[in-house]
Amino acid sequence: MSFSNLIFYDTETTGIQKDFSQILQCGSVLTDRNLRTIDEQNTGCAPLPWVIPQPMAMLTNKKVDLFNSNISHYQMMKDIQLQWKQWSAQSPSVFITYNGHAFDEELIRRQFFWNLLEPYTTNTNGNGRLDLMLMMHNIAAFFSEEIAIPLFEGGPRISYKLEHLAQEHGIDAGDAHDAIADCNLMIELCKIIQNKLPDLFDSFINISTKNGIKNLLYSDDFLALGEIHRRHTFEYPVVLCGSDASRPNEIVFFDLSYDDPEEILDLDYVEINKLIQSNSRDEPLKKYKINKTIPICSHKLLTNKNIFDVEFSELQRRADMVRSNKDFQQKVSQAMEDRLMDFPESEYIEGTLYSGGFPSYRDKDLMQEFHLSSDPAHLIKISRNFEDERLRLFAERIICNQFSTDIPVDIQKRYQDLINQRTDDDGPWGSVEKTLIQIEKLLDERSEKEDQKILLATKKKVESMKVS
């Protein structure tokens, strides 16, 4: 698929707990395929009454002015989804983040879910998703001659933080950790990549969808997988050798750098199963997921033909050998399917996006009806008719946060119990008491005027959350 538009987005949040932190600001920039800005959205909101802003997060993003915002979290998330859908309505877009697969996109998905919105906007209706940080893994491993990678504290380890990459390439990073500013840093970095490595940039855009990555994985070429681990790069020549039929996003690569691949190909099922169960980085079988950016490209894009210390022709011969051994591939795929996977279900509804099932058609209709109404009585009626208890509870939270009168006693009680739990109890979300202790400690340690101002504003906000 050829994409004509790219959507860069970034979030600033109250903390780093994906299930309990809240997005305070989201910046999004729409560009054309040549990275020319078409439109942007910069939106923020106040913290929810039960979400405790963490001082280290506030020191990083400096968004304490949003403590007094008159925009609700519900309204912000609605506005974000509406804008994204409008931008991608005529033609599918690629949503680009930096470390988004691990953080920003997970928060976006969860908080669409909390607000009765479609969680998977970024990878449905033909849209693609690309984590630029993982793209930089591949670039750092294979293309550091073309794209300079900054050193961490003078080296030899490297840094792949967005602001350090920007500084390395003369991009103004003065407003780093502002959502819109970080979007513009990503765009400028992509311009450098597109200018110096246009075919690689096109390749990463092409593999931003499942169909796109499958086209690369099932091509005849052996592939170049680049990783960064503990600030060091690792380069692997690989070929697809199996997948999990029951979980089709899960795949396995064969590391072609092993001198005697036939030794691995001749292993019996028990030995292959041990390799699949292992999470060691040194094993010949490497597990990845095709529904996330894989830092991989065709070996034909590599400019350094000696990167693997093995002739490309020999690596291609090994790849062909693996690809033609259907018995080995079947054993690998069976071992993947036989894995015991532990997916503990969260006891809190915020963390049940992936474990609680999809809404019924009836609930989907009620969700749409909910967003079209501003009458609290009608919204309460809708909330009581949800089949999925999670949706009912999310609806109640929205109603109580939007309206202050004519709320039934049972809903009011559940809402107040939530606030009491999240502020008084010490849980995975933290607590008011512990947060205030941390703020006092930081006030003693941080003497900079701006830090003091941010910490005092955060302290005031957290103190106001104490249950009287």
Secondary structure per residue as TSV (DSSP state, phi and psi in degrees):
chain	resnum	aa	ss	phi	psi
A	1	M	-	360.0	138.2
A	2	S	-	-98.1	121.0
A	3	F	-	-95.2	134.5
A	4	S	-	-99.4	-19.4
A	5	N	E	-127.5	147.2
A	6	L	E	-122.6	141.5
A	7	I	E	-121.8	112.3
A	8	F	E	-93.6	134.1
A	9	Y	E	-144.7	156.6
A	10	D	E	-150.5	152.9
A	11	T	E	-124.7	153.5
A	12	E	E	-120.5	135.4
A	13	T	E	-131.8	171.2
A	14	T	S	-79.9	-11.1
A	15	G	-	-180.0	-165.6
A	16	I	S	-115.2	2.9
A	17	Q	-	-79.7	111.1
A	18	K	T	-61.4	-33.4
A	19	D	T	-84.8	-15.9
A	20	F	T	-129.3	-12.4
A	21	S	-	-81.0	159.9
A	22	Q	-	-123.8	143.1
A	23	I	E	-72.4	126.1
A	24	L	E	-98.5	-33.8
A	25	Q	E	-141.2	140.1
A	26	C	E	-132.7	124.4
A	27	G	E	-109.3	136.8
A	28	S	E	-136.1	137.6
A	29	V	E	-129.9	125.7
A	30	L	E	-94.7	126.7
A	31	T	E	-125.6	164.1
A	32	D	E	-83.1	-177.5
A	33	R	T	-64.8	-21.0
A	34	N	T	-94.9	14.8
A	35	L	-	67.8	26.8
A	36	R	-	-90.1	127.6
A	37	T	E	-67.1	130.3
A	38	I	E	-104.3	-42.8
A	39	D	E	-159.5	164.3
A	40	E	E	-149.0	159.4
A	41	Q	E	-133.9	131.5
A	42	N	E	-130.2	109.0
A	43	T	E	-133.6	146.7
A	44	G	E	-142.6	170.2
A	45	C	-	-153.8	170.3
A	46	A	-	-79.2	154.5
A	47	P	-	-64.4	145.9
A	48	L	-	-66.2	151.8
A	49	P	T	-61.8	-19.6
A	50	W	T	-106.7	5.2
A	51	V	-	-104.1	121.0
A	52	I	-	-90.7	116.8
A	53	P	-	-64.8	129.1
A	54	Q	-	-88.5	131.8
A	55	P	H	-59.8	-37.7
A	56	M	H	-65.8	-37.3
A	57	A	H	-65.2	-41.2
A	58	M	H	-70.0	-34.2
A	59	L	H	-64.3	-31.9
A	60	T	H	-76.0	-48.9
A	61	N	H	-95.2	-18.0
A	62	K	-	61.8	25.0
A	63	K	-	-92.0	37.9
A	64	V	G	-67.3	-20.7
A	65	D	G	-64.0	-23.9
A	66	L	G	-73.4	-10.8
A	67	F	G	-57.8	-27.1
A	68	N	G	-106.8	14.8
A	69	S	-	-65.8	145.2
A	70	N	S	-96.8	9.3
A	71	I	-	-94.6	130.1
A	72	S	-	-83.0	159.7
A	73	H	H	-60.9	-40.5
A	74	Y	H	-59.4	-46.2
A	75	Q	H	-65.9	-40.7
A	76	M	H	-61.3	-47.5
A	77	M	H	-65.9	-36.0
A	78	K	H	-61.9	-43.9
A	79	D	H	-63.7	-40.3
A	80	I	H	-62.0	-50.2
A	81	Q	H	-64.4	-40.7
A	82	L	H	-60.1	-45.2
A	83	Q	H	-63.8	-46.2
A	84	W	H	-61.8	-40.7
A	85	K	H	-67.8	-36.6
A	86	Q	H	-65.6	-42.9
A	87	W	H	-63.4	-33.3
A	88	S	T	-105.7	13.7
A	89	A	S	-71.1	-43.3
A	90	Q	S	-78.6	-33.3
A	91	S	S	-151.0	136.1
A	92	P	-	-56.6	149.7
A	93	S	E	-122.7	161.1
A	94	V	E	-100.8	122.9
A	95	F	E	-89.4	122.3
A	96	I	E	-116.9	129.7
A	97	T	E	-129.5	175.4
A	98	Y	S	-123.0	109.4
A	99	N	S	66.7	24.7
A	100	G	T	-69.9	-33.5
A	101	H	T	-62.0	-31.1
A	102	A	T	-89.6	-24.9
A	103	F	T	-136.3	-73.1
A	104	D	H	-55.3	-48.2
A	105	E	H	-67.7	-33.8
A	106	E	H	-64.1	-39.7
A	107	L	H	-68.4	-43.3
A	108	I	H	-57.9	-47.9
A	109	R	H	-60.3	-48.2
A	110	R	H	-61.6	-41.3
A	111	Q	H	-82.6	-20.2
A	112	F	H	-64.3	-46.3
A	113	F	H	-57.5	-46.8
A	114	W	H	-61.7	-25.0
A	115	N	T	-107.5	22.9
A	116	L	T	62.4	31.8
A	117	L	S	-110.7	158.3
A	118	E	-	-61.0	118.0
A	119	P	T	-73.1	-26.6
A	120	Y	T	-105.7	42.1
A	121	T	G	-58.5	-35.5
A	122	T	G	-77.7	-13.9
A	123	N	G	-135.6	27.4
A	124	T	S	-121.2	170.7
A	125	N	T	57.2	32.9
A	126	G	T	85.6	-2.4
A	127	N	-	-70.7	152.2
A	128	G	E	-114.9	168.3
A	129	R	E	-141.0	135.1
A	130	L	E	-135.8	126.3
A	131	D	E	-94.8	107.0
A	132	L	H	-62.7	-29.0
A	133	M	H	-63.4	-40.8
A	134	L	H	-70.7	-31.3
A	135	M	H	-61.7	-38.0
A	136	M	H	-67.5	-26.3
A	137	H	H	-58.3	-46.6
A	138	N	H	-65.9	-41.2
A	139	I	H	-66.3	-43.6
A	140	A	H	-62.7	-35.8
A	141	A	H	-74.8	-37.6
A	142	F	H	-121.4	-16.0
A	143	F	-	-132.5	31.6
A	144	S	T	-69.8	-16.0
A	145	E	T	-71.5	-35.0
A	146	E	T	-87.1	-38.5
A	147	I	S	-121.1	106.6
A	148	A	-	-63.8	135.5
A	149	I	-	-109.7	125.4
A	150	P	-	-67.6	151.4
A	151	L	B	-86.3	150.0
A	152	F	S	-93.8	116.5
A	153	E	T	50.8	44.8
A	154	G	T	86.5	-2.9
A	155	G	S	93.2	175.7
A	156	P	S	-81.3	-9.6
A	157	R	S	-70.4	158.9
A	158	I	B	-108.4	164.9
A	159	S	-	-119.5	137.5
A	160	Y	-	-124.2	24.5
A	161	K	-	-65.2	142.6
A	162	L	H	-58.9	-43.9
A	163	E	H	-67.9	-33.0
A	164	H	H	-70.4	-39.1
A	165	L	H	-63.4	-40.0
A	166	A	H	-61.3	-47.3
A	167	Q	H	-62.6	-38.4
A	168	E	H	-60.5	-31.2
A	169	H	T	-107.6	18.6
A	170	G	T	71.2	23.2
A	171	I	-	-92.6	130.9
A	172	D	-	-64.3	115.6
A	173	A	-	-111.4	25.1
A	174	G	T	-62.1	-30.6
A	175	D	T	-103.3	26.2
A	176	A	T	-54.9	144.1
A	177	H	T	78.1	14.6
A	178	D	S	-102.6	135.7
A	179	A	H	-60.5	-46.5
A	180	I	H	-67.0	-41.2
A	181	A	H	-60.3	-41.0
A	182	D	H	-68.0	-33.0
A	183	C	H	-60.9	-44.5
A	184	N	H	-68.0	-32.2
A	185	L	H	-62.8	-42.8
A	186	M	H	-61.5	-42.9
A	187	I	H	-62.6	-45.0
A	188	E	H	-65.0	-37.9
A	189	L	H	-65.3	-40.7
A	190	C	H	-64.8	-34.5
A	191	K	H	-61.8	-39.8
A	192	I	H	-65.7	-44.0
A	193	I	H	-64.4	-45.0
A	194	Q	H	-63.1	-35.8
A	195	N	H	-71.5	-42.8
A	196	K	H	-91.3	-28.6
A	197	L	-	-135.7	62.7
A	198	P	H	-59.8	-38.8
A	199	D	H	-67.9	-37.3
A	200	L	H	-66.6	-43.4
A	201	F	H	-60.0	-44.9
A	202	D	H	-59.8	-39.4
A	203	S	H	-61.4	-43.4
A	204	F	H	-69.4	-34.5
A	205	I	H	-64.2	-40.8
A	206	N	H	-65.4	-32.0
A	207	I	T	-94.4	19.9
A	208	S	T	-80.8	-5.7
A	209	T	S	-119.4	163.2
A	210	K	H	-61.7	-42.2
A	211	N	H	-64.7	-37.5
A	212	G	H	-65.1	-44.6
A	213	I	H	-68.8	-34.3
A	214	K	H	-64.3	-39.1
A	215	N	H	-59.8	-38.6
A	216	L	H	-72.4	-45.3
A	217	L	H	-62.2	-34.9
A	218	Y	T	-97.2	11.2
A	219	S	S	-74.7	171.8
A	220	D	S	-79.5	-15.6
A	221	D	S	-76.9	146.6
A	222	F	-	-75.8	157.4
A	223	L	E	-116.1	157.0
A	224	A	E	-109.9	111.4
A	225	L	E	-102.3	122.6
A	226	G	E	-115.8	133.6
A	227	E	E	-131.0	153.3
A	228	I	E	-116.7	125.7
A	229	H	E	-135.7	124.3
A	230	R	T	51.2	42.1
A	231	R	T	67.5	19.7
A	232	H	E	-121.8	149.2
A	233	T	E	-93.0	150.1
A	234	F	E	-133.9	133.4
A	235	E	E	-118.0	128.4
A	236	Y	E	-131.1	129.8
A	237	P	E	-86.1	125.6
A	238	V	E	-137.2	164.5
A	239	V	E	-144.1	146.1
A	240	L	E	-63.2	134.6
A	241	C	E	-135.2	4.8
A	242	G	E	172.2	167.9
A	243	S	E	-155.6	172.3
A	244	D	-	-104.6	111.9
A	245	A	S	-63.2	-31.6
A	246	S	S	-82.6	-22.3
A	247	R	S	-131.5	81.1
A	248	P	T	-64.8	-10.6
A	249	N	T	-78.5	-14.7
A	250	E	E	-90.9	122.8
A	251	I	E	-129.2	169.7
A	252	V	E	-131.2	134.0
A	253	F	E	-102.8	147.7
A	254	F	E	-100.2	126.3
A	255	D	E	-81.0	110.5
A	256	L	T	-78.5	-1.3
A	257	S	T	-76.7	-11.1
A	258	Y	S	-65.3	128.6
A	259	D	S	-64.0	-30.7
A	260	D	-	-125.9	78.8
A	261	P	H	-61.4	-26.4
A	262	E	H	-62.2	-30.1
A	263	E	H	-61.5	-38.5
A	264	I	H	-75.4	-41.0
A	265	L	H	-62.4	-26.5
A	266	D	T	-89.0	-0.3
A	267	L	-	-64.5	149.2
A	268	D	-	-82.7	175.9
A	269	Y	H	-60.5	-41.6
A	270	V	H	-59.9	-43.4
A	271	E	H	-69.1	-38.5
A	272	I	H	-64.8	-39.7
A	273	N	H	-61.4	-38.9
A	274	K	H	-62.2	-40.8
A	275	L	H	-64.6	-39.8
A	276	I	H	-67.3	-37.4
A	277	Q	H	-71.4	-24.1
A	278	S	-	-74.1	145.1
A	279	N	-	-110.2	16.1
A	280	S	-	-67.4	141.4
A	281	R	T	-73.9	-16.1
A	282	D	T	-93.6	0.4
A	283	E	S	-78.4	156.0
A	284	P	S	-74.9	-15.1
A	285	L	E	-108.5	124.0
A	286	K	E	-121.4	126.5
A	287	K	E	-94.2	136.8
A	288	Y	E	-142.2	170.6
A	289	K	E	-121.7	130.4
A	290	I	T	-81.2	-7.3
A	291	N	T	-90.1	11.8
A	292	K	S	-134.3	159.2
A	293	T	-	-59.3	126.9
A	294	I	-	-104.7	125.9
A	295	P	-	-75.4	73.4
A	296	I	E	-139.4	151.5
A	297	C	E	-153.3	167.8
A	298	S	E	-66.8	143.4
A	299	H	G	-63.3	-20.1
A	300	K	G	-68.0	-16.5
A	301	L	G	-85.5	-11.6
A	302	L	-	-72.3	134.7
A	303	T	S	-90.0	-27.0
A	304	N	-	-94.6	102.5
A	305	K	T	-78.0	-2.9
A	306	N	T	-110.3	15.4
A	307	I	T	-63.6	-28.6
A	308	F	T	-101.5	-1.8
A	309	D	S	60.9	15.5
A	310	V	S	-136.2	138.1
A	311	E	-	-57.9	139.4
A	312	F	H	-57.8	-36.2
A	313	S	H	-62.9	-37.9
A	314	E	H	-69.8	-40.5
A	315	L	H	-64.3	-38.4
A	316	Q	H	-66.6	-38.0
A	317	R	H	-60.6	-44.2
A	318	R	H	-64.1	-40.2
A	319	A	H	-61.5	-43.2
A	320	D	H	-63.0	-36.5
A	321	M	H	-63.9	-45.3
A	322	V	H	-65.4	-44.4
A	323	R	H	-64.1	-30.5
A	324	S	H	-86.6	-9.7
A	325	N	-	-91.8	86.4
A	326	K	H	-67.0	-32.1
A	327	D	H	-63.6	-44.8
A	328	F	H	-62.1	-45.5
A	329	Q	H	-60.9	-38.2
A	330	Q	H	-65.2	-41.3
A	331	K	H	-63.6	-43.5
A	332	V	H	-61.9	-46.5
A	333	S	H	-63.7	-38.7
A	334	Q	H	-65.8	-41.0
A	335	A	H	-63.1	-37.8
A	336	M	H	-63.3	-42.2
A	337	E	H	-70.1	-29.3
A	338	D	T	-84.5	-1.8
A	339	R	-	-62.3	144.5
A	340	L	-	-88.5	111.6
A	341	M	-	-103.2	130.7
A	342	D	-	-107.6	108.9
A	343	F	-	-118.1	83.5
A	344	P	-	-63.6	133.6
A	345	E	-	-84.6	134.4
A	346	S	-	-68.1	143.6
A	347	E	S	-82.5	-4.0
A	348	Y	S	-113.6	137.0
A	349	I	G	-64.1	-23.4
A	350	E	G	-60.4	-27.6
A	351	G	G	-101.0	17.8
A	352	T	-	-107.0	16.3
A	353	L	T	-54.9	-44.9
A	354	Y	T	-92.2	-10.7
A	355	S	T	-113.1	-12.2
A	356	G	S	-99.6	4.6
A	357	G	-	86.2	169.5
A	358	F	-	-90.8	153.4
A	359	P	-	-63.3	147.8
A	360	S	-	-70.5	165.3
A	361	Y	H	-60.1	-37.6
A	362	R	H	-63.8	-44.6
A	363	D	H	-65.6	-36.1
A	364	K	H	-61.4	-41.0
A	365	D	H	-63.8	-40.7
A	366	L	H	-66.5	-36.0
A	367	M	H	-61.0	-44.0
A	368	Q	H	-63.7	-42.4
A	369	E	H	-63.7	-37.1
A	370	F	H	-58.6	-44.5
A	371	H	H	-70.9	-17.7
A	372	L	H	-90.4	-6.4
A	373	S	-	-110.7	146.8
A	374	S	-	-123.3	13.3
A	375	D	-	-93.8	113.8
A	376	P	H	-58.1	-36.0
A	377	A	H	-63.7	-41.6
A	378	H	H	-69.2	-39.6
A	379	L	H	-63.3	-39.8
A	380	I	H	-63.1	-41.7
A	381	K	H	-61.8	-43.6
A	382	I	H	-61.0	-45.5
A	383	S	H	-58.6	-36.9
A	384	R	H	-74.5	-11.6
A	385	N	T	-101.8	-1.3
A	386	F	-	-65.6	135.0
A	387	E	S	-75.0	-35.2
A	388	D	S	-86.9	118.1
A	389	E	H	-60.0	-32.9
A	390	R	H	-60.1	-44.3
A	391	L	H	-65.9	-37.4
A	392	R	H	-61.5	-45.7
A	393	L	H	-67.6	-39.2
A	394	F	H	-62.4	-42.1
A	395	A	H	-61.7	-41.5
A	396	E	H	-61.4	-40.5
A	397	R	H	-62.9	-43.2
A	398	I	H	-61.7	-46.0
A	399	I	H	-60.5	-47.7
A	400	C	H	-67.9	-30.9
A	401	N	H	-78.6	-22.8
A	402	Q	H	-92.2	-29.6
A	403	F	-	-129.3	151.2
A	404	S	-	-117.9	-7.6
A	405	T	S	-126.1	161.1
A	406	D	S	60.0	33.6
A	407	I	-	-95.9	127.0
A	408	P	-	-56.2	151.3
A	409	V	H	-59.9	-42.0
A	410	D	H	-65.5	-38.2
A	411	I	H	-69.6	-42.6
A	412	Q	H	-57.7	-42.0
A	413	K	H	-65.6	-45.3
A	414	R	H	-61.5	-37.6
A	415	Y	H	-67.2	-45.2
A	416	Q	H	-68.6	-35.6
A	417	D	H	-62.2	-38.8
A	418	L	H	-61.0	-49.5
A	419	I	H	-62.1	-43.1
A	420	N	H	-61.3	-44.0
A	421	Q	H	-62.5	-47.1
A	422	R	H	-75.6	-18.7
A	423	T	H	-100.6	-36.2
A	424	D	H	-89.8	-45.5
A	425	D	S	-76.0	144.9
A	426	D	-	-90.9	102.2
A	427	G	B	-126.1	-167.3
A	428	P	T	-62.8	-15.3
A	429	W	T	-86.1	-7.0
A	430	G	B	93.6	-159.5
A	431	S	-	-158.1	158.8
A	432	V	H	-60.3	-45.4
A	433	E	H	-61.2	-48.9
A	434	K	H	-66.5	-35.6
A	435	T	H	-66.3	-40.0
A	436	L	H	-65.9	-36.3
A	437	I	H	-63.9	-42.3
A	438	Q	H	-64.6	-39.3
A	439	I	H	-63.0	-43.4
A	440	E	H	-62.1	-39.7
A	441	K	H	-63.1	-43.6
A	442	L	H	-68.4	-34.2
A	443	L	H	-62.2	-34.5
A	444	D	H	-73.0	-30.8
A	445	E	H	-88.2	-32.6
A	446	R	-	-101.3	115.4
A	447	S	-	-99.9	-13.0
A	448	E	-	-60.7	141.0
A	449	K	H	-59.6	-44.7
A	450	E	H	-65.4	-41.8
A	451	D	H	-60.3	-43.7
A	452	Q	H	-60.5	-42.2
A	453	K	H	-62.9	-44.1
A	454	I	H	-65.5	-44.1
A	455	L	H	-65.8	-39.5
A	456	L	H	-67.1	-38.6
A	457	A	H	-66.0	-39.0
A	458	T	H	-67.2	-40.9
A	459	K	H	-60.1	-45.1
A	460	K	H	-61.1	-43.1
A	461	K	H	-64.2	-46.3
A	462	V	H	-67.6	-38.4
A	463	E	H	-61.0	-35.1
A	464	S	T	-68.5	-13.8
A	465	M	T	-88.8	-6.5
A	466	K	S	-59.7	133.2
A	467	V	-	-76.8	123.2
A	468	S	-	-79.0	360.0
